[in-house]
């Protein structure tokens, strides 16, 4: 997929994700420390 986006993730104190330029589904694996982000529409997510 082709999309320009900026993602800032911080899961040390609970979990904060700031995505710029589309964010649809976010999957986080605490054991693998893996974050999968699928982009599609302009959206800002905080939590």
PDB file of N, H, CA, C and O in Angstrom:
ATOM      1  N   UNK A   1       0.835  -1.190   0.000  1.00  0.00           N
ATOM      2  CA  UNK A   1       0.000   0.000   0.000  1.00  0.00           C
ATOM      3  C   UNK A   1       0.875   1.247   0.000  1.00  0.00           C
ATOM      4  O   UNK A   1       1.992   1.233   0.516  1.00  0.00           O
ATOM      5  N   UNK A   2       0.372   2.290  -0.565  1.00  0.00           N
ATOM      6  H   UNK A   2      -0.536   2.301  -0.984  1.00  0.00           H
ATOM      7  CA  UNK A   2       1.147   3.525  -0.615  1.00  0.00           C
ATOM      8  C   UNK A   2       0.460   4.593   0.217  1.00  0.00           C
ATOM      9  O   UNK A   2      -0.632   5.051  -0.119  1.00  0.00           O
ATOM     10  N   UNK A   3       1.099   4.981   1.287  1.00  0.00           N
ATOM     11  H   UNK A   3       1.986   4.610   1.560  1.00  0.00           H
ATOM     12  CA  UNK A   3       0.497   6.014   2.146  1.00  0.00           C
ATOM     13  C   UNK A   3       1.560   6.654   3.008  1.00  0.00           C
ATOM     14  O   UNK A   3       2.443   5.977   3.533  1.00  0.00           O
ATOM     15  N   UNK A   4       1.469   7.957   3.148  1.00  0.00           N
ATOM     16  H   UNK A   4       0.751   8.507   2.722  1.00  0.00           H
ATOM     17  CA  UNK A   4       2.423   8.682   3.987  1.00  0.00           C
ATOM     18  C   UNK A   4       1.805   8.859   5.366  1.00  0.00           C
ATOM     19  O   UNK A   4       0.753   9.483   5.503  1.00  0.00           O
ATOM     20  N   UNK A   5       2.440   8.326   6.363  1.00  0.00           N
ATOM     21  H   UNK A   5       3.295   7.820   6.252  1.00  0.00           H
ATOM     22  CA  UNK A   5       1.875   8.478   7.693  1.00  0.00           C
ATOM     23  C   UNK A   5       2.955   8.517   8.754  1.00  0.00           C
ATOM     24  O   UNK A   5       4.048   7.982   8.570  1.00  0.00           O
ATOM     25  N   UNK A   6       2.634   9.159   9.869  1.00  0.00           N
ATOM     26  H   UNK A   6       1.746   9.594  10.019  1.00  0.00           H
ATOM     27  CA  UNK A   6       3.584   9.261  10.976  1.00  0.00           C
ATOM     28  C   UNK A   6       2.956   8.605  12.193  1.00  0.00           C
ATOM     29  O   UNK A   6       1.840   8.940  12.589  1.00  0.00           O
ATOM     30  N   UNK A   7       3.674   7.685  12.770  1.00  0.00           N
ATOM     31  H   UNK A   7       4.581   7.414  12.449  1.00  0.00           H
ATOM     32  CA  UNK A   7       3.120   6.979  13.924  1.00  0.00           C
ATOM     33  C   UNK A   7       4.058   7.046  15.114  1.00  0.00           C
ATOM     34  O   UNK A   7       5.244   6.733  15.011  1.00  0.00           O
ATOM     35  N   UNK A   8       3.517   7.453  16.223  1.00  0.00           N
ATOM     36  H   UNK A   8       2.554   7.708  16.307  1.00  0.00           H
ATOM     37  CA  UNK A   8       4.312   7.513  17.445  1.00  0.00           C
ATOM     38  C   UNK A   8       3.685   6.583  18.460  1.00  0.00           C
ATOM     39  O   UNK A   8       2.561   6.817  18.905  1.00  0.00           O
ATOM     40  N   UNK A   9       4.386   5.545  18.829  1.00  0.00           N
ATOM     41  H   UNK A   9       5.299   5.354  18.468  1.00  0.00           H
ATOM     42  CA  UNK A   9       3.815   4.592  19.766  1.00  0.00           C
ATOM     43  C   UNK A   9       4.592   4.541  21.070  1.00  0.00           C
ATOM     44  O   UNK A   9       5.821   4.613  21.084  1.00  0.00           O
ATOM     45  N   UNK A  10       3.860   4.416  22.153  1.00  0.00           N
ATOM     46  H   UNK A  10       2.862   4.357  22.142  1.00  0.00           H
ATOM     47  CA  UNK A  10       4.500   4.335  23.456  1.00  0.00           C
ATOM     48  C   UNK A  10       3.669   3.435  24.359  1.00  0.00           C
ATOM     49  O   UNK A  10       2.585   3.831  24.788  1.00  0.00           O
ATOM     50  N   UNK A  11       4.142   2.260  24.651  1.00  0.00           N
ATOM     51  H   UNK A  11       5.022   1.938  24.303  1.00  0.00           H
ATOM     52  CA  UNK A  11       3.353   1.309  25.434  1.00  0.00           C
ATOM     53  C   UNK A  11       3.962   1.057  26.802  1.00  0.00           C
ATOM     54  O   UNK A  11       3.595   0.100  27.484  1.00  0.00           O
ATOM     55  N   UNK A  12       4.883   1.907  27.201  1.00  0.00           N
ATOM     56  H   UNK A  12       5.181   2.684  26.647  1.00  0.00           H
ATOM     57  CA  UNK A  12       5.542   1.701  28.488  1.00  0.00           C
ATOM     58  C   UNK A  12       4.593   2.013  29.641  1.00  0.00           C
ATOM     59  O   UNK A  12       4.562   1.287  30.635  1.00  0.00           O
ATOM     60  N   UNK A  13       3.840   3.060  29.516  1.00  0.00           N
ATOM     61  H   UNK A  13       3.864   3.650  28.709  1.00  0.00           H
ATOM     62  CA  UNK A  13       2.943   3.454  30.603  1.00  0.00           C
ATOM     63  C   UNK A  13       1.484   3.247  30.296  1.00  0.00           C
ATOM     64  O   UNK A  13       0.658   4.045  30.739  1.00  0.00           O
ATOM     65  N   UNK A  14       1.133   2.240  29.577  1.00  0.00           N
ATOM     66  H   UNK A  14       1.805   1.591  29.218  1.00  0.00           H
ATOM     67  CA  UNK A  14      -0.288   2.022  29.292  1.00  0.00           C
ATOM     68  C   UNK A  14      -0.559   1.925  27.812  1.00  0.00           C
ATOM     69  O   UNK A  14      -1.267   1.018  27.374  1.00  0.00           O
ATOM     70  N   UNK A  15      -0.014   2.837  27.029  1.00  0.00           N
ATOM     71  H   UNK A  15       0.562   3.574  27.385  1.00  0.00           H
ATOM     72  CA  UNK A  15      -0.230   2.740  25.590  1.00  0.00           C
ATOM     73  C   UNK A  15      -0.731   4.032  24.969  1.00  0.00           C
ATOM     74  O   UNK A  15      -1.847   4.476  25.240  1.00  0.00           O
ATOM     75  N   UNK A  16       0.087   4.613  24.153  1.00  0.00           N
ATOM     76  H   UNK A  16       0.993   4.252  23.933  1.00  0.00           H
ATOM     77  CA  UNK A  16      -0.323   5.833  23.460  1.00  0.00           C
ATOM     78  C   UNK A  16       0.036   5.716  21.985  1.00  0.00           C
ATOM     79  O   UNK A  16       1.182   5.437  21.632  1.00  0.00           O
ATOM     80  N   UNK A  17      -0.929   5.925  21.155  1.00  0.00           N
ATOM     81  H   UNK A  17      -1.860   6.152  21.442  1.00  0.00           H
ATOM     82  CA  UNK A  17      -0.662   5.820  19.723  1.00  0.00           C
ATOM     83  C   UNK A  17      -1.162   7.047  18.986  1.00  0.00           C
ATOM     84  O   UNK A  17      -2.350   7.368  19.028  1.00  0.00           O
ATOM     85  N   UNK A  18      -0.270   7.718  18.325  1.00  0.00           N
ATOM     86  H   UNK A  18       0.695   7.458  18.291  1.00  0.00           H
ATOM     87  CA  UNK A  18      -0.662   8.908  17.582  1.00  0.00           C
ATOM     88  C   UNK A  18      -0.371   8.668  16.107  1.00  0.00           C
ATOM     89  O   UNK A  18       0.784   8.599  15.688  1.00  0.00           O
ATOM     90  N   UNK A  19      -1.421   8.544  15.343  1.00  0.00           N
ATOM     91  H   UNK A  19      -2.360   8.600  15.683  1.00  0.00           H
ATOM     92  CA  UNK A  19      -1.237   8.278  13.920  1.00  0.00           C
ATOM     93  C   UNK A  19      -1.713   9.448  13.093  1.00  0.00           C
ATOM     94  O   UNK A  19      -2.777  10.012  13.348  1.00  0.00           O
ATOM     95  N   UNK A  20      -0.931   9.806  12.114  1.00  0.00           N
ATOM     96  H   UNK A  20      -0.067   9.348  11.906  1.00  0.00           H
ATOM     97  CA  UNK A  20      -1.289  10.942  11.270  1.00  0.00           C
ATOM     98  C   UNK A  20      -1.469  10.449   9.846  1.00  0.00           C
ATOM     99  O   UNK A  20      -0.580   9.781   9.319  1.00  0.00           O
ATOM    100  N   UNK A  21      -2.543  10.743   9.232  1.00  0.00           N
ATOM    101  H   UNK A  21      -3.266  11.285   9.660  1.00  0.00           H
ATOM    102  CA  UNK A  21      -2.791  10.325   7.851  1.00  0.00           C
ATOM    103  C   UNK A  21      -3.256   8.892   7.800  1.00  0.00           C
ATOM    104  O   UNK A  21      -2.583   8.024   7.243  1.00  0.00           O
ATOM    105  N   UNK A  22      -4.379   8.657   8.368  1.00  0.00           N
ATOM    106  H   UNK A  22      -4.926   9.362   8.821  1.00  0.00           H
ATOM    107  CA  UNK A  22      -5.069   7.377   8.271  1.00  0.00           C
ATOM    108  C   UNK A  22      -4.631   6.266   9.214  1.00  0.00           C
ATOM    109  O   UNK A  22      -3.462   5.893   9.313  1.00  0.00           O
ATOM    110  N   UNK A  23      -5.615   5.782   9.875  1.00  0.00           N
ATOM    111  H   UNK A  23      -6.565   6.085   9.796  1.00  0.00           H
ATOM    112  CA  UNK A  23      -5.363   4.659  10.795  1.00  0.00           C
ATOM    113  C   UNK A  23      -6.645   3.857  10.913  1.00  0.00           C
ATOM    114  O   UNK A  23      -7.674   4.384  11.338  1.00  0.00           O
ATOM    115  N   UNK A  24      -6.593   2.622  10.550  1.00  0.00           N
ATOM    116  H   UNK A  24      -5.758   2.194  10.204  1.00  0.00           H
ATOM    117  CA  UNK A  24      -7.814   1.813  10.594  1.00  0.00           C
ATOM    118  C   UNK A  24      -7.758   0.775  11.685  1.00  0.00           C
ATOM    119  O   UNK A  24      -8.598   0.769  12.585  1.00  0.00           O
ATOM    120  N   UNK A  25      -6.803  -0.082  11.621  1.00  0.00           N
ATOM    121  H   UNK A  25      -6.120  -0.077  10.890  1.00  0.00           H
ATOM    122  CA  UNK A  25      -6.717  -1.132  12.629  1.00  0.00           C
ATOM    123  C   UNK A  25      -5.326  -1.204  13.229  1.00  0.00           C
ATOM    124  O   UNK A  25      -4.330  -1.218  12.506  1.00  0.00           O
ATOM    125  N   UNK A  26      -5.260  -1.249  14.525  1.00  0.00           N
ATOM    126  H   UNK A  26      -6.069  -1.238  15.113  1.00  0.00           H
ATOM    127  CA  UNK A  26      -3.959  -1.343  15.176  1.00  0.00           C
ATOM    128  C   UNK A  26      -3.891  -2.598  16.021  1.00  0.00           C
ATOM    129  O   UNK A  26      -4.744  -2.819  16.881  1.00  0.00           O
ATOM    130  N   UNK A  27      -2.899  -3.409  15.785  1.00  0.00           N
ATOM    131  H   UNK A  27      -2.206  -3.230  15.087  1.00  0.00           H
ATOM    132  CA  UNK A  27      -2.746  -4.635  16.554  1.00  0.00           C
ATOM    133  C   UNK A  27      -1.408  -4.605  17.277  1.00  0.00           C
ATOM    134  O   UNK A  27      -0.356  -4.445  16.659  1.00  0.00           O
ATOM    135  N   UNK A  28      -1.465  -4.759  18.581  1.00  0.00           N
ATOM    136  H   UNK A  28      -2.320  -4.888  19.083  1.00  0.00           H
ATOM    137  CA  UNK A  28      -0.222  -4.714  19.358  1.00  0.00           C
ATOM    138  C   UNK A  28       0.000  -6.008  20.118  1.00  0.00           C
ATOM    139  O   UNK A  28      -0.887  -6.489  20.823  1.00  0.00           O
ATOM    140  N   UNK A  29       1.197  -6.569  19.967  1.00  0.00           N
ATOM    141  H   UNK A  29       1.917  -6.178  19.395  1.00  0.00           H
ATOM    142  CA  UNK A  29       1.538  -7.800  20.673  1.00  0.00           C
ATOM    143  C   UNK A  29       2.570  -7.493  21.749  1.00  0.00           C
ATOM    144  O   UNK A  29       3.726  -7.214  21.431  1.00  0.00           O
ATOM    145  N   UNK A  30       2.170  -7.541  23.024  1.00  0.00           N
ATOM    146  H   UNK A  30       1.231  -7.768  23.283  1.00  0.00           H
ATOM    147  CA  UNK A  30       3.058  -7.214  24.144  1.00  0.00           C
ATOM    148  C   UNK A  30       4.274  -8.134  24.190  1.00  0.00           C
ATOM    149  O   UNK A  30       5.354  -7.716  24.608  1.00  0.00           O
ATOM    150  N   UNK A  31       4.108  -9.359  23.772  1.00  0.00           N
ATOM    151  H   UNK A  31       3.231  -9.699  23.432  1.00  0.00           H
ATOM    152  CA  UNK A  31       5.223 -10.306  23.838  1.00  0.00           C
ATOM    153  C   UNK A  31       6.202 -10.093  22.695  1.00  0.00           C
ATOM    154  O   UNK A  31       7.414 -10.203  22.878  1.00  0.00           O
ATOM    155  N   UNK A  32       5.681  -9.794  21.536  1.00  0.00           N
ATOM    156  H   UNK A  32       4.696  -9.705  21.388  1.00  0.00           H
ATOM    157  CA  UNK A  32       6.567  -9.630  20.381  1.00  0.00           C
ATOM    158  C   UNK A  32       6.973  -8.176  20.185  1.00  0.00           C
ATOM    159  O   UNK A  32       7.820  -7.856  19.351  1.00  0.00           O
ATOM    160  N   UNK A  33       6.345  -7.297  20.976  1.00  0.00           N
ATOM    161  H   UNK A  33       5.656  -7.556  21.653  1.00  0.00           H
ATOM    162  CA  UNK A  33       6.618  -5.858  20.817  1.00  0.00           C
ATOM    163  C   UNK A  33       6.413  -5.448  19.372  1.00  0.00           C
ATOM    164  O   UNK A  33       7.194  -4.689  18.798  1.00  0.00           O
ATOM    165  N   UNK A  34       5.351  -5.967  18.807  1.00  0.00           N
ATOM    166  H   UNK A  34       4.716  -6.584  19.273  1.00  0.00           H
ATOM    167  CA  UNK A  34       5.076  -5.693  17.396  1.00  0.00           C
ATOM    168  C   UNK A  34       3.803  -4.864  17.249  1.00  0.00           C
ATOM    169  O   UNK A  34       2.780  -5.153  17.871  1.00  0.00           O
ATOM    170  N   UNK A  35       3.885  -3.858  16.436  1.00  0.00           N
ATOM    171  H   UNK A  35       4.715  -3.624  15.931  1.00  0.00           H
ATOM    172  CA  UNK A  35       2.708  -3.011  16.219  1.00  0.00           C
ATOM    173  C   UNK A  35       2.363  -2.996  14.740  1.00  0.00           C
ATOM    174  O   UNK A  35       3.165  -2.568  13.910  1.00  0.00           O
ATOM    175  N   UNK A  36       1.170  -3.463  14.415  1.00  0.00           N
ATOM    176  H   UNK A  36       0.518  -3.811  15.089  1.00  0.00           H
ATOM    177  CA  UNK A  36       0.744  -3.474  13.024  1.00  0.00           C
ATOM    178  C   UNK A  36      -0.293  -2.388  12.813  1.00  0.00           C
ATOM    179  O   UNK A  36      -1.309  -2.347  13.508  1.00  0.00           O
ATOM    180  N   UNK A  37      -0.046  -1.536  11.884  1.00  0.00           N
ATOM    181  H   UNK A  37       0.779  -1.569  11.320  1.00  0.00           H
ATOM    182  CA  UNK A  37      -0.989  -0.449  11.620  1.00  0.00           C
ATOM    183  C   UNK A  37      -1.420  -0.450  10.151  1.00  0.00           C
ATOM    184  O   UNK A  37      -0.589  -0.391   9.245  1.00  0.00           O
ATOM    185  N   UNK A  38      -2.699  -0.516   9.945  1.00  0.00           N
ATOM    186  H   UNK A  38      -3.373  -0.564  10.682  1.00  0.00           H
ATOM    187  CA  UNK A  38      -3.225  -0.508   8.585  1.00  0.00           C
ATOM    188  C   UNK A  38      -3.838   0.866   8.311  1.00  0.00           C
ATOM    189  O   UNK A  38      -4.715   1.323   9.044  1.00  0.00           O
ATOM    190  N   UNK A  39      -3.373   1.508   7.261  1.00  0.00           N
ATOM    191  H   UNK A  39      -2.661   1.137   6.665  1.00  0.00           H
ATOM    192  CA  UNK A  39      -3.858   2.855   6.978  1.00  0.00           C
ATOM    193  C   UNK A  39      -4.891   2.867   5.859  1.00  0.00           C
ATOM    194  O   UNK A  39      -4.830   2.056   4.935  1.00  0.00           O
ATOM    195  N   UNK A  40      -5.802   3.758   5.949  1.00  0.00           N
ATOM    196  H   UNK A  40      -5.851   4.417   6.699  1.00  0.00           H
ATOM    197  CA  UNK A  40      -6.780   3.896   4.872  1.00  0.00           C
ATOM    198  C   UNK A  40      -7.417   5.280   4.818  1.00  0.00           C
ATOM    199  O   UNK A  40      -7.572   5.827   3.726  1.00  0.00           O
ATOM    200  N   UNK A  41      -7.782   5.852   5.923  1.00  0.00           N
ATOM    201  H   UNK A  41      -7.656   5.408   6.810  1.00  0.00           H
ATOM    202  CA  UNK A  41      -8.397   7.170   5.883  1.00  0.00           C
ATOM    203  C   UNK A  41      -7.742   8.114   6.879  1.00  0.00           C
ATOM    204  O   UNK A  41      -7.147   7.672   7.861  1.00  0.00           O
ATOM    205  N   UNK A  42      -7.849   9.390   6.632  1.00  0.00           N
ATOM    206  H   UNK A  42      -8.332   9.749   5.834  1.00  0.00           H
ATOM    207  CA  UNK A  42      -7.236  10.369   7.534  1.00  0.00           C
ATOM    208  C   UNK A  42      -7.916  10.288   8.891  1.00  0.00           C
ATOM    209  O   UNK A  42      -9.124  10.494   9.004  1.00  0.00           O
ATOM    210  N   UNK A  43      -7.150   9.993   9.894  1.00  0.00           N
ATOM    211  H   UNK A  43      -6.169   9.826   9.801  1.00  0.00           H
ATOM    212  CA  UNK A  43      -7.717   9.863  11.233  1.00  0.00           C
ATOM    213  C   UNK A  43      -6.645  10.013  12.295  1.00  0.00           C
ATOM    214  O   UNK A  43      -5.501   9.602  12.096  1.00  0.00           O
ATOM    215  N   UNK A  44      -7.009  10.594  13.406  1.00  0.00           N
ATOM    216  H   UNK A  44      -7.937  10.928  13.568  1.00  0.00           H
ATOM    217  CA  UNK A  44      -6.048  10.752  14.501  1.00  0.00           C
ATOM    218  C   UNK A  44      -6.534   9.940  15.683  1.00  0.00           C
ATOM    219  O   UNK A  44      -7.668  10.102  16.134  1.00  0.00           O
ATOM    220  N   UNK A  45      -5.694   9.084  16.173  1.00  0.00           N
ATOM    221  H   UNK A  45      -4.773   8.952  15.806  1.00  0.00           H
ATOM    222  CA  UNK A  45      -6.089   8.226  17.288  1.00  0.00           C
ATOM    223  C   UNK A  45      -5.209   8.447  18.500  1.00  0.00           C
ATOM    224  O   UNK A  45      -3.982   8.460  18.401  1.00  0.00           O
ATOM    225  N   UNK A  46      -5.847   8.621  19.640  1.00  0.00           N
ATOM    226  H   UNK A  46      -6.844   8.611  19.721  1.00  0.00           H
ATOM    227  CA  UNK A  46      -5.102   8.840  20.877  1.00  0.00           C
ATOM    228  C   UNK A  46      -5.621   7.898  21.943  1.00  0.00           C
ATOM    229  O   UNK A  46      -6.800   7.978  22.287  1.00  0.00           O
ATOM    230  N   UNK A  47      -4.820   7.027  22.471  1.00  0.00           N
ATOM    231  H   UNK A  47      -3.862   6.962  22.191  1.00  0.00           H
ATOM    232  CA  UNK A  47      -5.314   6.128  23.492  1.00  0.00           C
ATOM    233  C   UNK A  47      -4.342   5.049  23.619  1.00  0.00           C
ATOM    234  O   UNK A  47      -4.529   4.143  24.431  1.00  0.00           O
TER     235      UNK A  47
END
